[in-house]
C-alpha cells in the first residue's frame, strides 16, 4: 500500500469535509510561515548578490516544488485555453517578487513584511472589482484596522519614506493583482498547471535583467538561492490552493500571521530590534485577524 493510499482515508475523513473557506485560511497561514523562510534566506544572500539575480533564481528554482508534476505531465502541464491569463499572472508575480526582494534586502525584515500587509486592502478592492465578491462592512473594517496596525509599526510622517519602502508597497499591489489572476484561472485550470505556467513565464521575464547584474555566487549562496526558490514554489502552491477553495477577500487577511515569524527572524538571525511600536502594531494586526477568524467561524457553523 502506497503512502497516498494510507493517508487518503484520513484526508477524506478530517480534511476534505472542512468548509472551503476554513481550508483556505489554513493554507494561507502555512504559506505565511514558508514565505518568511524565503525572506530570511533572501536577506542573507542579498548582502552580495543583486536583487535581479536573486529574483531569477527564486523564480527558476521555484520549479523544484512542482518538478514531479512537470515530469509526469510533460507538455500537458502547459495545455490551457487561457494562455494570456497565465502570462499576466506570471508577469505580475515576477514584478512582485523583484520588488519584495529589493525591499527585504534593503530594509529590516519586520518593516518590509509590515508594509507588505497593505496587500489585503488592494486585494479586497480588486476582488470586488474583478471577482465580484461581496464584502461586508465588518470585514472591510477589520482589514482597515489591521492596516492601521501596520501604520503604527511604520510611523509614517516621523521618518522619510525610503525607496525600499515604496517598492515594498508596490510589491503588495503586484501580488494582489497576481492573486486575482490565480482566482480566475483556477476556475478553469488545476492549481499545479497554474504553477507550471508561473514557473515558465517568471523565469523567462527575469532571465535577461539578471544577465546585466550577474555575480558568480559562492556554493553557499547558490544553495541558499536554491532553497529560496524551492520554498517560494512551495509557498506559492499553498497560496494557489488557498485561493482556489476560499474567498480571496476572506483568506488574504490571514497573511498577517507572517509578522510574528518576521519579527522572530529579524531579531534572532539579523540582530534587528523590535521596538514597542512594532509590538503594538503587531498586536493590533493580531486582534484584527482574531476578529476575522471568529466571524468566519460563525459563518461556517
C-alpha positions as CSV (number, residue, x, y, z in Angstrom):
1,X,0.0,0.0,0.0
2,X,1.4,3.4,-1.0
3,X,1.7,6.4,1.2
4,X,-1.1,8.1,-0.7
5,X,-3.4,5.1,-0.2
6,X,-2.6,5.1,3.5
7,X,-3.3,8.8,4.0
8,X,-6.2,9.3,1.7
9,X,-8.9,7.9,4.1
10,X,-7.6,10.3,6.8
11,X,-7.7,13.2,4.3
12,X,-11.2,12.3,3.3
13,X,-12.4,12.0,6.9
14,X,-10.7,15.0,8.6
15,X,-9.6,17.5,5.9
16,X,-11.9,17.2,2.9
17,X,-15.0,17.6,5.0
18,X,-13.9,21.1,6.2
19,X,-15.6,24.1,4.6
20,X,-13.7,25.6,1.8
21,X,-13.1,29.0,3.5
22,X,-11.6,27.3,6.6
23,X,-9.2,25.2,4.4
24,X,-8.3,28.4,2.6
25,X,-7.4,30.1,5.9
26,X,-5.2,27.2,6.9
27,X,-3.4,27.1,3.6
28,X,-2.8,30.8,3.7
29,X,-1.3,30.7,7.3
30,X,1.0,27.9,6.2
31,X,2.1,29.9,3.2
32,X,2.9,32.9,5.5
33,X,5.3,30.8,7.6
34,X,7.0,29.5,4.5
35,X,7.3,33.0,2.9
36,X,9.3,34.2,6.0
37,X,11.7,31.4,5.5
38,X,12.1,32.7,1.9
39,X,12.7,36.2,3.0
40,X,15.2,35.3,5.6
41,X,17.3,33.3,3.1
42,X,16.9,36.2,0.6
43,X,18.3,38.7,3.0
44,X,21.3,36.5,3.8
45,X,22.1,36.2,0.1
46,X,21.3,39.9,-0.7
47,X,24.3,41.2,1.1
48,X,26.4,40.4,-2.0
49,X,24.1,39.3,-4.8
50,X,21.9,41.8,-6.8
51,X,18.2,41.7,-6.3
52,X,17.5,41.0,-10.0
53,X,19.8,37.9,-9.9
54,X,18.1,36.6,-6.7
55,X,14.7,37.2,-8.3
56,X,15.6,35.0,-11.3
57,X,17.0,32.2,-9.2
58,X,13.9,32.3,-6.9
59,X,11.6,32.1,-9.9
60,X,13.6,29.4,-11.7
61,X,14.3,27.1,-8.6
62,X,10.7,27.5,-7.6
63,X,10.1,24.9,-10.3
64,X,11.6,22.3,-8.0
65,X,8.4,22.3,-6.0
66,X,6.4,21.2,-9.0
67,X,9.1,19.0,-10.7
68,X,7.2,15.8,-10.1
69,X,4.1,17.3,-11.8
70,X,6.2,18.5,-14.8
71,X,7.9,15.1,-15.2
72,X,4.6,13.3,-15.1
73,X,2.6,15.5,-17.4
74,X,5.3,16.9,-19.8
75,X,3.6,19.2,-22.4
76,X,0.2,18.6,-20.8
77,X,1.3,20.6,-17.8
78,X,1.0,23.7,-20.1
79,X,-2.0,22.9,-22.1
80,X,-4.7,25.5,-21.5
81,X,-7.4,27.6,-23.1
82,X,-6.4,30.8,-21.4
83,X,-2.7,31.3,-22.0
84,X,-2.7,35.1,-21.8
85,X,-4.2,35.0,-18.3
86,X,-1.3,32.7,-17.3
87,X,1.1,35.1,-18.8
88,X,-0.5,38.0,-17.0
89,X,-0.2,36.1,-13.7
90,X,3.4,35.3,-14.4
91,X,4.5,38.9,-15.2
92,X,2.6,40.3,-12.2
93,X,4.1,37.6,-9.9
94,X,7.7,38.2,-11.2
95,X,7.3,42.0,-10.7
96,X,6.0,41.5,-7.2
97,X,9.0,39.2,-6.4
98,X,11.6,41.7,-7.6
99,X,10.0,44.5,-5.6
100,X,9.8,42.3,-2.5
101,X,13.4,41.0,-2.8
102,X,14.7,44.6,-3.1
103,X,12.7,45.8,-0.1
104,X,13.7,42.8,2.1
105,X,17.4,43.2,1.2
106,X,17.4,47.0,1.9
107,X,15.1,47.2,4.9
108,X,14.7,45.5,8.3
109,X,12.8,42.2,7.7
110,X,9.8,43.1,10.0
111,X,9.4,46.5,8.4
112,X,9.4,45.1,4.9
113,X,6.9,42.5,6.0
114,X,4.7,45.1,7.7
115,X,4.4,47.2,4.5
116,X,3.5,44.1,2.6
117,X,0.4,43.9,4.7
118,X,-1.1,46.6,2.6
119,X,-1.9,43.7,0.3
120,X,-5.3,42.9,1.8
121,X,-6.5,46.4,1.1
122,X,-5.5,46.1,-2.6
123,X,-6.9,42.5,-2.6
124,X,-10.3,43.5,-1.3
125,X,-10.7,46.3,-3.8
126,X,-9.6,44.1,-6.7
127,X,-11.8,41.2,-5.5
128,X,-14.8,43.5,-5.6
129,X,-13.9,45.0,-9.0
130,X,-12.8,41.9,-10.9
131,X,-14.0,38.8,-8.9
132,X,-17.4,40.3,-8.0
133,X,-17.1,39.1,-4.4
134,X,-19.4,40.5,-1.7
135,X,-17.5,42.1,1.2
136,X,-19.4,43.1,4.3
137,X,-18.7,46.2,6.3
138,X,-17.3,44.2,9.2
139,X,-14.6,42.6,7.0
140,X,-13.8,46.0,5.5
141,X,-13.5,47.5,9.0
142,X,-11.4,44.6,10.4
143,X,-9.0,44.7,7.4
144,X,-8.7,48.5,7.8
145,X,-7.9,48.1,11.5
146,X,-5.2,45.6,10.6
147,X,-3.7,48.1,8.1
148,X,-3.8,50.7,10.9
149,X,-1.6,48.3,12.9
150,X,0.9,48.3,10.1
151,X,0.9,52.1,10.1
152,X,1.6,52.1,13.8
153,X,4.7,49.9,13.1
154,X,5.9,52.2,10.2
155,X,5.0,55.5,12.0
156,X,4.6,57.5,8.7
157,X,5.5,61.2,8.9
158,X,8.1,60.6,11.6
159,X,10.6,59.3,9.1
160,X,11.1,59.9,5.3
161,X,9.6,57.0,3.3
162,X,12.5,55.3,1.6
163,X,12.7,53.9,-2.0
164,X,12.8,50.4,-0.5
165,X,9.6,51.1,1.4
166,X,7.9,52.2,-1.8
167,X,9.0,49.0,-3.6
168,X,7.5,47.0,-0.7
169,X,4.2,48.8,-1.2
170,X,4.4,48.2,-5.0
171,X,5.0,44.5,-4.3
172,X,1.7,44.4,-2.4
173,X,-0.1,45.8,-5.4
174,X,1.5,43.3,-7.9
175,X,0.9,40.4,-5.5
176,X,-2.7,41.3,-5.2
177,X,-3.1,41.5,-9.0
178,X,-1.4,38.1,-9.4
179,X,-3.8,36.6,-6.9
180,X,-6.8,38.0,-8.8
181,X,-5.4,36.2,-11.9
182,X,-5.0,33.0,-9.8
183,X,-8.6,33.1,-8.5
184,X,-9.9,33.5,-12.1
185,X,-7.6,30.9,-13.6
186,X,-8.2,28.2,-11.0
187,X,-11.9,28.2,-12.0
188,X,-10.7,26.6,-15.3
189,X,-7.2,25.1,-14.7
190,X,-5.7,22.9,-12.0
191,X,-3.5,24.7,-9.4
192,X,-0.5,22.7,-10.4
193,X,-1.0,23.9,-14.0
194,X,-1.1,27.5,-12.7
195,X,2.3,26.8,-11.0
196,X,3.8,25.3,-14.2
197,X,2.9,28.4,-16.2
198,X,4.1,30.7,-13.5
199,X,7.5,29.0,-13.4
200,X,7.9,29.2,-17.1
201,X,6.8,32.8,-17.5
202,X,8.5,34.3,-14.5
203,X,11.8,32.5,-15.2
204,X,11.7,33.9,-18.8
205,X,10.9,37.5,-17.9
206,X,13.6,37.7,-15.2
207,X,16.4,36.0,-17.1
208,X,17.5,39.0,-19.3
209,X,17.6,41.5,-16.4
210,X,19.7,39.0,-14.4
211,X,22.4,38.9,-17.1
212,X,23.1,42.7,-16.7
213,X,23.9,42.3,-12.9
214,X,25.4,38.8,-12.9
215,X,27.7,37.9,-10.0
216,X,29.1,34.5,-9.6
217,X,27.6,33.1,-6.4
218,X,29.6,31.0,-3.9
219,X,28.5,27.5,-3.2
220,X,26.7,28.6,0.0
221,X,24.9,31.4,-1.8
222,X,23.9,29.1,-4.6
223,X,22.5,26.6,-2.1
224,X,20.6,29.4,-0.3
225,X,19.1,30.6,-3.6
226,X,18.0,27.1,-4.4
227,X,16.3,27.0,-1.0
228,X,14.7,30.3,-1.7
229,X,13.3,29.0,-5.0
230,X,12.1,25.7,-3.5
231,X,10.4,27.4,-0.5
232,X,9.0,30.1,-2.7
233,X,7.4,27.4,-5.0
234,X,6.0,25.6,-2.0
235,X,4.6,28.8,-0.6
236,X,3.1,29.8,-3.9
237,X,1.5,26.4,-4.2
238,X,-0.1,26.9,-0.8
239,X,-1.5,30.3,-1.9
240,X,-2.9,28.8,-5.0
241,X,-4.8,26.1,-3.0
242,X,-5.9,28.7,-0.5
243,X,-7.4,31.0,-3.2
244,X,-8.9,28.0,-5.0
245,X,-11.1,26.9,-2.1
246,X,-11.7,30.1,-0.2
247,X,-13.0,33.6,-0.9
248,X,-10.0,35.8,-1.8
249,X,-11.1,38.7,0.4
250,X,-11.6,36.4,3.4
251,X,-8.4,34.3,3.3
252,X,-6.0,37.2,2.3
253,X,-6.0,38.9,5.7
254,X,-4.6,35.8,7.3
255,X,-1.3,36.5,5.6
256,X,-0.9,38.9,8.6
257,X,0.4,35.9,10.6
258,X,3.7,36.2,8.9
259,X,4.6,39.3,11.1
260,X,5.2,37.1,14.1
261,X,7.8,35.0,12.1
262,X,9.3,38.1,10.6
263,X,9.9,39.6,14.0
264,X,11.5,36.4,15.3
265,X,13.7,36.0,12.3
266,X,14.8,39.6,12.3
267,X,15.8,39.5,16.0
268,X,17.3,36.0,16.1
269,X,19.1,35.9,12.7
270,X,19.9,39.5,11.8
271,X,20.0,41.2,15.2
272,X,17.3,43.7,14.3
273,X,15.5,45.3,17.1
274,X,11.7,45.2,17.6
275,X,10.7,48.4,19.5
276,X,7.4,49.0,21.3
277,X,5.8,50.5,18.2
278,X,6.4,47.3,16.2
279,X,5.0,45.2,19.0
280,X,2.0,47.4,19.4
281,X,1.2,47.4,15.7
282,X,1.6,43.6,15.7
283,X,-0.9,43.3,18.5
284,X,-3.4,45.4,16.5
285,X,-2.9,43.2,13.4
286,X,-3.3,40.0,15.5
287,X,-6.5,41.4,17.0
288,X,-8.0,42.1,13.6
289,X,-7.1,38.5,12.5
290,X,-8.8,37.0,15.5
291,X,-11.9,39.0,14.9
292,X,-12.0,37.9,11.2
293,X,-11.5,34.3,12.3
294,X,-14.3,34.5,14.8
295,X,-16.6,36.0,12.1
296,X,-15.6,33.3,9.7
297,X,-16.2,30.6,12.3
298,X,-19.8,31.9,12.9
299,X,-20.5,31.8,9.1
300,X,-19.2,28.2,8.9
301,X,-21.3,26.9,11.8
